[in-house]
Amino acid sequence: MVRSGLRSTVGEASPAHLVGASRHLQQRLANVSEQILPGQNHFAHVMDPESVAEAINAFLAT
């Protein structure tokens, strides 16, 4: 069982069906927060890995 919070990270320009899938999971899981990566799409981890790493590190620091 996961007791800590979860983070759903989506790119601002991600396709609607992927954002919808993410929101579907958020509604069914407990303690989920959403972070939107400005200007990024579904491949933010490839196109801008530094911003993704910063987002993950910021979440882990909370």
The first five atom37 places (N, CA, C, CB, O) and aatype in JSON, in Angstrom:
{
  "aatype": [12, 19, 1, 15, 7, 10, 1, 15, 16, 19, 7, 6, 0, 15, 14, 0, 8, 10, 19, 7, 0, 15, 1, 8, 10, 5, 5, 1, 10, 0, 2, 19, 15, 6, 5, 9, 10, 14, 7, 5, 2, 8, 13, 0, 8, 19, 12, 3, 14, 6, 15, 19, 0, 6, 0, 9, 2, 0, 13, 10, 0, 16],
  "atom_mask": [
    [1, 1, 1, 1, 1],
    [1, 1, 1, 1, 1],
    [1, 1, 1, 1, 1],
    [1, 1, 1, 1, 1],
    [1, 1, 1, 0, 1],
    [1, 1, 1, 1, 1],
    [1, 1, 1, 1, 1],
    [1, 1, 1, 1, 1],
    [1, 1, 1, 1, 1],
    [1, 1, 1, 1, 1],
    [1, 1, 1, 0, 1],
    [1, 1, 1, 1, 1],
    [1, 1, 1, 1, 1],
    [1, 1, 1, 1, 1],
    [1, 1, 1, 1, 1],
    [1, 1, 1, 1, 1],
    [1, 1, 1, 1, 1],
    [1, 1, 1, 1, 1],
    [1, 1, 1, 1, 1],
    [1, 1, 1, 0, 1],
    [1, 1, 1, 1, 1],
    [1, 1, 1, 1, 1],
    [1, 1, 1, 1, 1],
    [1, 1, 1, 1, 1],
    [1, 1, 1, 1, 1],
    [1, 1, 1, 1, 1],
    [1, 1, 1, 1, 1],
    [1, 1, 1, 1, 1],
    [1, 1, 1, 1, 1],
    [1, 1, 1, 1, 1],
    [1, 1, 1, 1, 1],
    [1, 1, 1, 1, 1],
    [1, 1, 1, 1, 1],
    [1, 1, 1, 1, 1],
    [1, 1, 1, 1, 1],
    [1, 1, 1, 1, 1],
    [1, 1, 1, 1, 1],
    [1, 1, 1, 1, 1],
    [1, 1, 1, 0, 1],
    [1, 1, 1, 1, 1],
    [1, 1, 1, 1, 1],
    [1, 1, 1, 1, 1],
    [1, 1, 1, 1, 1],
    [1, 1, 1, 1, 1],
    [1, 1, 1, 1, 1],
    [1, 1, 1, 1, 1],
    [1, 1, 1, 1, 1],
    [1, 1, 1, 1, 1],
    [1, 1, 1, 1, 1],
    [1, 1, 1, 1, 1],
    [1, 1, 1, 1, 1],
    [1, 1, 1, 1, 1],
    [1, 1, 1, 1, 1],
    [1, 1, 1, 1, 1],
    [1, 1, 1, 1, 1],
    [1, 1, 1, 1, 1],
    [1, 1, 1, 1, 1],
    [1, 1, 1, 1, 1],
    [1, 1, 1, 1, 1],
    [1, 1, 1, 1, 1],
    [1, 1, 1, 1, 1],
    [1, 1, 1, 1, 1]
  ],
  "atom_positions": [
    [[0.84, -1.18, 0.0], [0.0, 0.0, 0.0], [0.88, 1.24, 0.0], [-0.95, 0.0, 1.21], [1.84, 1.34, 0.76]],
    [[0.55, 2.18, -0.85], [1.3, 3.44, -0.92], [0.71, 4.39, 0.11], [1.25, 4.06, -2.35], [-0.48, 4.68, 0.09]],
    [[1.54, 4.88, 1.0], [1.07, 5.78, 2.04], [1.47, 7.22, 1.78], [1.6, 5.34, 3.39], [0.87, 8.14, 2.34]],
    [[2.46, 7.44, 0.96], [2.86, 8.8, 0.65], [2.02, 9.32, -0.51], [4.37, 8.88, 0.3], [1.28, 8.56, -1.14]],
    [[2.13, 10.6, -0.78], [1.38, 11.19, -1.88], [1.92, 10.75, -3.23], [0.0, 0.0, 0.0], [3.07, 10.31, -3.35]],
    [[1.09, 10.88, -4.22], [1.47, 10.55, -5.6], [1.4, 11.81, -6.44], [0.55, 9.44, -6.19], [0.62, 12.71, -6.15]],
    [[2.21, 11.87, -7.46], [2.2, 13.03, -8.36], [1.95, 12.55, -9.77], [3.53, 13.81, -8.28], [2.62, 11.65, -10.27]],
    [[0.97, 13.16, -10.4], [0.69, 12.93, -11.81], [1.26, 14.12, -12.57], [-0.86, 12.75, -12.09], [0.81, 15.25, -12.39]],
    [[2.23, 13.88, -13.4], [2.88, 14.96, -14.14], [2.52, 14.83, -15.61], [4.43, 14.93, -13.96], [2.75, 13.79, -16.23]],
    [[1.94, 15.89, -16.15], [1.52, 15.89, -17.55], [2.06, 17.13, -18.24], [-0.01, 15.83, -17.67], [2.21, 18.19, -17.64]],
    [[2.34, 16.97, -19.51], [2.77, 18.12, -20.31], [1.57, 18.97, -20.7], [0.0, 0.0, 0.0], [0.49, 18.45, -21.01]],
    [[1.76, 20.26, -20.68], [0.69, 21.2, -21.03], [0.13, 20.92, -22.43], [1.21, 22.63, -20.96], [-1.06, 21.12, -22.68]],
    [[0.99, 20.47, -23.34], [0.58, 20.22, -24.72], [0.39, 18.74, -25.02], [1.6, 20.81, -25.67], [0.4, 18.33, -26.18]],
    [[0.22, 17.93, -23.98], [0.01, 16.51, -24.19], [-1.33, 16.28, -24.87], [0.07, 15.75, -22.85], [-2.26, 17.06, -24.68]],
    [[-1.44, 15.22, -25.67], [-2.71, 14.91, -26.33], [-3.83, 14.71, -25.3], [-2.57, 13.66, -27.2], [-3.61, 14.2, -24.2]],
    [[-5.03, 15.11, -25.68], [-6.18, 15.07, -24.77], [-6.44, 13.67, -24.22], [-7.43, 15.57, -25.49], [-6.8, 13.53, -23.05]],
    [[-6.25, 12.64, -25.03], [-6.53, 11.29, -24.53], [-5.56, 10.88, -23.43], [-6.48, 10.29, -25.68], [-5.92, 10.1, -22.55]],
    [[-4.33, 11.38, -23.48], [-3.36, 11.04, -22.43], [-3.64, 11.83, -21.16], [-1.93, 11.31, -22.91], [-3.51, 11.31, -20.05]],
    [[-4.02, 13.09, -21.33], [-4.4, 13.89, -20.16], [-5.64, 13.28, -19.52], [-4.66, 15.38, -20.55], [-5.74, 13.21, -18.29]],
    [[-6.57, 12.84, -20.34], [-7.77, 12.2, -19.83], [-7.47, 10.93, -19.06], [0.0, 0.0, 0.0], [-8.07, 10.67, -18.01]],
    [[-6.54, 10.14, -19.55], [-6.15, 8.92, -18.86], [-5.51, 9.24, -17.51], [-5.17, 8.09, -19.72], [-5.75, 8.56, -16.52]],
    [[-4.7, 10.29, -17.49], [-4.07, 10.72, -16.25], [-5.12, 11.17, -15.24], [-3.06, 11.85, -16.52], [-5.05, 10.82, -14.06]],
    [[-6.08, 11.94, -15.69], [-7.14, 12.43, -14.8], [-8.02, 11.27, -14.31], [-8.01, 13.49, -15.52], [-8.5, 11.28, -13.18]],
    [[-8.22, 10.29, -15.16], [-8.99, 9.1, -14.78], [-8.3, 8.4, -13.6], [-9.13, 8.11, -15.99], [-8.96, 8.02, -12.63]],
    [[-6.99, 8.24, -13.68], [-6.25, 7.62, -12.58], [-6.29, 8.48, -11.33], [-4.79, 7.37, -12.99], [-6.42, 7.97, -10.22]],
    [[-6.18, 9.8, -11.5], [-6.21, 10.71, -10.35], [-7.51, 10.58, -9.57], [-6.02, 12.15, -10.81], [-7.51, 10.67, -8.34]],
    [[-8.6, 10.36, -10.27], [-9.91, 10.24, -9.62], [-10.05, 8.93, -8.86], [-11.01, 10.36, -10.65], [-10.89, 8.83, -7.96]],
    [[-9.26, 7.96, -9.2], [-9.41, 6.64, -8.59], [-8.33, 6.31, -7.56], [-9.4, 5.6, -9.65], [-8.46, 5.34, -6.82]],
    [[-7.29, 7.1, -7.51], [-6.22, 6.88, -6.54], [-6.32, 7.92, -5.43], [-4.84, 6.93, -7.23], [-6.79, 9.03, -5.65]],
    [[-5.87, 7.56, -4.26], [-5.9, 8.48, -3.12], [-4.65, 9.36, -3.09], [-6.03, 7.72, -1.8], [-3.57, 8.93, -3.49]],
    [[-4.82, 10.56, -2.63], [-3.7, 11.47, -2.36], [-2.84, 11.73, -3.59], [-2.85, 10.9, -1.25], [-1.61, 11.59, -3.53]],
    [[-3.48, 12.12, -4.68], [-2.77, 12.41, -5.94], [-2.84, 13.9, -6.22], [-3.37, 11.59, -7.12], [-3.91, 14.51, -6.15]],
    [[-1.71, 14.48, -6.55], [-1.68, 15.87, -7.0], [-1.22, 15.88, -8.46], [-0.74, 16.75, -6.1], [-0.53, 14.97, -8.91]],
    [[-1.61, 16.92, -9.16], [-1.24, 17.02, -10.57], [-0.25, 18.17, -10.76], [-2.5, 17.24, -11.45], [-0.38, 19.23, -10.15]],
    [[0.72, 17.92, -11.59], [1.65, 18.98, -11.98], [1.65, 19.05, -13.5], [3.09, 18.72, -11.42], [1.82, 18.04, -14.19]],
    [[1.45, 20.25, -14.01], [1.47, 20.46, -15.44], [2.79, 21.11, -15.81], [0.26, 21.34, -15.9], [3.18, 22.13, -15.24]],
    [[3.48, 20.51, -16.77], [4.76, 21.05, -17.23], [4.49, 22.02, -18.38], [5.73, 19.9, -17.69], [4.1, 21.6, -19.47]],
    [[4.68, 23.31, -18.16], [4.38, 24.32, -19.17], [5.16, 24.09, -20.47], [4.68, 25.71, -18.63], [6.36, 23.84, -20.46]],
    [[4.44, 24.18, -21.58], [5.06, 24.08, -22.9], [5.51, 22.69, -23.3], [0.0, 0.0, 0.0], [6.07, 22.52, -24.39]],
    [[5.29, 21.7, -22.46], [5.77, 20.35, -22.75], [4.64, 19.47, -23.27], [6.39, 19.73, -21.5], [3.46, 19.72, -23.02]],
    [[5.02, 18.43, -24.0], [4.05, 17.45, -24.46], [4.31, 16.13, -23.74], [4.14, 17.26, -26.01], [4.92, 16.11, -22.67]],
    [[3.86, 15.05, -24.3], [3.99, 13.73, -23.67], [5.45, 13.27, -23.55], [3.2, 12.69, -24.47], [5.76, 12.41, -22.74]],
    [[6.32, 13.84, -24.34], [7.72, 13.41, -24.33], [8.63, 14.41, -23.62], [8.21, 13.22, -25.76], [9.78, 14.6, -24.02]],
    [[8.13, 15.04, -22.58], [8.92, 16.0, -21.82], [10.21, 15.38, -21.29], [8.1, 16.56, -20.66], [11.24, 16.05, -21.24]],
    [[10.15, 14.12, -20.91], [11.33, 13.44, -20.37], [12.44, 13.31, -21.42], [10.95, 12.04, -19.84], [13.61, 13.15, -21.08]],
    [[12.06, 13.38, -22.69], [13.04, 13.3, -23.79], [13.46, 14.71, -24.22], [12.45, 12.52, -24.99], [14.64, 14.99, -24.42]],
    [[12.47, 15.58, -24.36], [12.72, 16.92, -24.89], [13.36, 17.86, -23.86], [11.43, 17.52, -25.38], [14.17, 18.72, -24.22]],
    [[13.0, 17.7, -22.6], [13.52, 18.59, -21.55], [13.68, 17.81, -20.25], [12.57, 19.81, -21.34], [12.97, 18.06, -19.28]],
    [[14.63, 16.87, -20.23], [14.78, 16.03, -19.04], [15.12, 16.83, -17.78], [15.86, 15.01, -19.27], [14.79, 16.4, -16.67]],
    [[15.77, 17.97, -17.93], [16.11, 18.76, -16.74], [14.87, 19.27, -16.03], [17.0, 19.93, -17.12], [14.81, 19.24, -14.8]],
    [[13.88, 19.75, -16.79], [12.66, 20.25, -16.14], [11.88, 19.12, -15.48], [11.77, 20.99, -17.16], [11.26, 19.31, -14.44]],
    [[11.91, 17.95, -16.09], [11.24, 16.79, -15.49], [11.96, 16.4, -14.2], [11.2, 15.6, -16.49], [11.31, 16.13, -13.19]],
    [[13.27, 16.37, -14.23], [14.04, 16.04, -13.02], [13.78, 17.06, -11.92], [15.54, 15.98, -13.34], [13.65, 16.69, -10.75]],
    [[13.71, 18.34, -12.28], [13.42, 19.38, -11.29], [12.04, 19.17, -10.67], [13.5, 20.77, -11.93], [11.86, 19.32, -9.46]],
    [[11.06, 18.82, -11.51], [9.7, 18.59, -11.01], [9.68, 17.39, -10.05], [8.73, 18.35, -12.18], [9.03, 17.45, -9.01]],
    [[10.37, 16.35, -10.41], [10.42, 15.16, -9.55], [11.13, 15.48, -8.24], [11.13, 13.99, -10.26], [10.64, 15.12, -7.16]],
    [[12.26, 16.15, -8.32], [13.01, 16.49, -7.1], [12.21, 17.41, -6.19], [14.32, 17.16, -7.46], [12.25, 17.25, -4.97]],
    [[11.48, 18.37, -6.78], [10.66, 19.26, -5.96], [9.57, 18.49, -5.24], [10.04, 20.37, -6.82], [9.28, 18.75, -4.07]],
    [[8.96, 17.53, -5.93], [7.92, 16.72, -5.29], [8.51, 15.86, -4.19], [7.22, 15.84, -6.32], [7.92, 15.75, -3.11]],
    [[9.65, 15.25, -4.43], [10.26, 14.38, -3.42], [10.72, 15.16, -2.19], [11.45, 13.63, -4.03], [10.83, 14.6, -1.1]],
    [[10.99, 16.45, -2.36], [11.45, 17.27, -1.26], [10.31, 17.7, -0.35], [12.17, 18.49, -1.79], [10.54, 18.26, 0.73]],
    [[9.06, 17.45, -0.78], [7.91, 17.88, 0.05], [7.54, 16.83, 1.07], [6.69, 18.18, -0.83], [6.61, 17.02, 1.85]]
  ]
}
